[in-house]
Structure formats: structure tokens, C-alpha cells
Amino acid sequence: MGEHDRLHRLPTRGALPTAATWLERHGGLRNLVRQELVTRQLGAQLAGLAGLRVLDVGCGQGTQALRLARAGHLVTGLDPDPVTLGAAQAALAAEPDEVRMRVQLLGGDCYQVGRWFGPRSFDVVLCHGVLPYLSDPDPMLASLARLLAPGGVLSLVVRNAEALAMRPGLTGDWRTALESFDSTRYTNRLGLPARADRLADLSTTLREIAVPVRHWYGVRVFTDATPDHEAPVDGRQLAQLLDAEERAGQQDPYRRVAALLHVVGAKP
């Protein structure tokens, strides 16, 4: 089986040069849009709830973990890469005591997450940007479902297979655009092989593991073709951009051509 057919089982940020590159791009507009939209969308799903037990699988630099801790939740972050985990630890160290005491950061194999924690250990499980690096995400999804308490929420951020041709098409890469129409495989901006998900297939899987889709959003409808290092715009323009992206991510037909899908499942 060749490299194109067998993706890495784990998030490939584990390669140190790749992790460093990923962190360098963290401050750009594209990542800001992603993080801000996911924060708003999670906020809508968790509105009125406090003190939830949260697991962030593949927590990276800790953006969502820290925001949830600031909101009063108890957060465990898990990431296999020492570089990104170090960035999360540095960010956590700058937080007030009441936030730091709500966060635990662990280095470990995300693919084996079911071995780290017992059944029904968490009220919310985040798995953002991890599934694209797994050739078969179903075993991990089943493990995450077992970790959820009754009524628990599973938050997934994945690449949208129905829109793989959008980015290369908008940037004039016609060969890649044509190849993307009938594929779920792509090369991401870090140069790594990855896999996209179709909403219908993911919905079927979540229903089968008893965490059916409660809501789904699009992420980065208008800004996905933005260069990696483009700095965020300021003030009112940024607020308008985020509001436009948020509205697009909530309604058809816009959300269906978003670069990413934010899929929220709920355990009965």
C-alpha cells in the first residue's frame, strides 16, 4: 500500500519541522477565522451550561481548551506533539490561577485515546483537525463516543469532501481542481497527505455509534483561499468579516461549500 493510500494514523504535526510551520501560521487570518467561528459555534451548543468535563483530543496550541476553561469548564487537553503541547503549556502559564486550575495538558497518542480514559468520563469531547490524518476514522470515533456521558456532546472539525475543488479552483490550480471532484484525498497546506469527509457519510457513522448529528456548520466559506501568512484585518472590518463567515456557516447553500465542516453530535 502506497503513501497516497495509507495516511498517517496520528496527526502528523508530530514531525517537528511541520509543527513549527503550523505554529508559525497560527496568527494568520485563516486560522483566526477558524478558531473564532468554532468558538462561536461551540458557544451556541453549550449555552447555559457550566462546569462541564471537556476533553480536547489533538488540542494543539490550546486555543479552544483555554477558551472553554475561561468559560468555567474543566478541560483536559491531549496532544502527541511536544512542540504544539509546549505552546499550549506556555499559553496556559499566562492565564490567571482560576483558569490554570481548570486545565490539564497531557502528551499522548490521540489514536489510543480510549485507553487513557474510562467510559462516560466527559460531557464534551472535541476532536478538531485530527480525523483528516486517519485513513479509517471509525475506530477513533467509536472510542470518543464511549468517553461521552449520557447527553454528552461530540464536536468534530473535518475537511469538507464536497468542496475539495473550491480552494484549487479559486487559486487557479485547475489540474488539482479537476482531480478533486471525485476524491476524498488531498494534500494540505503543510504538504501532508490527508483525507476529507462527506457530511452524509459522517452522519451515518455518528448515528451508528449512538451520537447522532445535532447540528453542523461550515467554517471558512469566504476566506479559505487567503494566503497562510496574511495578517488579520483590524477593527470593524474584522468584525464584519467574522459576522459574514458566521452567517454563511449557518445556512445553505454557503455552508455546503465551506472548506471545513464543524459537526456536533449528541449522545442521547
N, C-alpha and C positions, 0 to 999 in steps of 0.2 A: 504494500500500500504506500503510495507516494505522499509527499508533503502536502500536495493540494487536496488529497482525500482524507488525510488524518491530521486534524487540528490538535493543538496542544490541549491536554486535559485541564490545565490550570491557566489562570490569567498570565499572559506572557510578560507582564510588567516585571516578572522576576529576573529577567536579564537586566543587569544594572545599567548599561547604556540606554536601553529602552525606557527604563523607569525614570532616568534623569531627563530624557527628552520629553516624556509625558508630563513630568512636573514643570518643566520649563514652559509648556503650553498652558498650564493651569490658569494663568492670569489673563488669557486671551478672551475675546468676545464670545467665541463659540462655546467655550467651557462655561463662561459666566451665564450664558443663556440656558444651557442645560441645567446647571445647578439651581438657578433661580426658578425655572419652571418646575423642576421636580420638587423643590421646596414648597412652592405654592400648591401643587397638586397633592402632595402628601398632607399639607396643612388642611386641605379641604376634606380629605379622607379621615383624618384623625381629629377633626374639630370637636372640641368639648371634652376630650379625653386627656387625662394626666397620669403621670406615674407609670406609664406602660413600660414593659420589659422589651427592649428592642435589640435585635441582632443585625449588624451591618456586615454582610458577607462580601469580602473584597472591598473594604472600606476606603482603600486608597489614602489620600491625604486627609480624610476625616471630615469633609465638608458637611455631609448630611448627618453624620454621627454627632458632631458638635452642635449643630443647629437643633437637633432633637433633644440633646441634653440641656441646652439653654431653655427649651420649652418645658422642661421638668421631667423628661423621661429618663429611664435608666438604660444606658446604652453599652453594649459590648461590640467592639469593632474587631474584625478578624481579617488579616491580610497576609499573604505569603511572602511579600517582598520587603526586605529590610529598609530599602530606600524610601518607599512610599510610607511605610509604617513609621519610619523616623520623622517624616514630615508631619504625620498626624500627631505624633507624640510632642513635637515642638509646638504645634498649634494648640494642643491641649494644655501644655505648660503655661501658655499665656492667658488661659481662661481664669476667671475667679474660682475660689475654693469650692463654691457650691456647685459649679459646673464640673470641675475636675472630679469631685467625689461621685458623680453620677456616671462616669465613663471608665470602662476597662478596655484597653487595647491589647490584642493578642496577636502574635505571629504564628501562623499555621496554615496548613493545607486546606484551602477552601473546598476542594473536591471531596474531602473526607469530613465535612462539617458534621455529619450525622454521628461521628464518633466522639466529637468534642462535647456535645450537649445532649441531655436527655429529652425524651418526648414531652411535648407541651411546655417547653421551657420559656417560650417567648410569646408576647402578644403581637409583635410586629417583626417581620423579617424582611430586610432589604437585600436585594441581590441585583446590583446596578452595574452593568458593563462586564459581567462575568460570563454569562451564557454564550456570548459570541465566540469565546475561545474554547468551547467544548463541542466536540464532534457529536456527542449524544447528550443533550442536557437533561433527559428524563430522569436518570438516577439522582442527579443533584436536586431536581425539583421535588422528587419524592422524599428525599431527605429533609428538605426545607419544610415540606408540608407536615412531616412528623414532628418537627420542632414547634409548630404553632399550637397554642392553646385554643380551645373552642372559642369561636368568634374572632380569632386572630386574623391579621392582615398580612398578605404577601405582596411586596412591591418589587416588580421586575422592570429593569430598563434594558431593552434589546434593540438591535438594529432591525429596521423595518425592511423585510424582504420584498414587499410590494413596491418599494420606492428606491431600489438599488440603482436604477438607471438615472435617478434625478441628479445626483451630485456630478457624475462624469458628464452628463448631458449639459448641465448648466455651466460647466467649465470647459466645454468644447472637446472633451475626450470621447469622440464618437465611437471608437472601437470598443472601449470599455463599456460605454452605454449600451451598445448592441448586445454585448456579451452578458449584460446584467439582467436583461429582461426575463430570462428563463433559468436563473440561477439563484441559489441562496449563499453562494460563496463569493467572497470579495477580499481585497487587500486593503487593510485600513490605513490611516494616515501615518501610522508608525511603521508601515511596511510589513505588517504581520498578516498572515492568512487568518481569516475569520469567517464566521457564519452568521447569516441573518435569519430571523424568524418571521413566519407568516402569522398574522393575528388569529386566523381560523384554526391553524394547527396548534398554536399555543393555548387557545381557548379549550380545545378538545383535551389536551394534556392536563390542564388545570382542573377541568371537570372530572377527569378520571381519577385524579388524586384528591378529590373532595375539597378543592379550594377554587371554586368556580369564579370566573371573572365578575367583579362587581362594577368596575369602571375601567376605561382605558383612555389614554391621551396620546396626542402626538407631541413630539419635542423637536424643535428646530425645523420649522416649516420654511422660514424665510432666510435664515442665517447660516444654513449648513455649508454653503459654498464659500463662506468667509475664510480668508487665509488664517492659518493657525495662530500666527503671532499678532494679528490685528488687535489693537488695544480697544477696550470698551469705549463707547461714546459716553459723554458726560451728561449729567443732569436730566433735564426734561426730555431730551431726545432718547436717552437710555430708557427712561420710564415708559415712553410711548412705544419703543421697540418691544420691551418686555410685555406690555399690555397687548400689543398686536400678536406676538407669538403665543401668549396665553390664550387669547380668544381663538386663534387658528387651531391650537392644540386641543380645543374642546369640541370642535364641530366639523362635520363633514361639509365639503369634500376635502378641506385643508388637512385635517389630521391624518388622512389616509396617505398623503404623500410626504409626511414628516420623515426626517432621517431616522429618528428613534421612536420607539413606542414605549410608553410607560403604562404597564399593565398591572392593575391592582386586583388581586384575588382575595376572597374572604372565606374563612373556614366556618361552616355552619355551627 
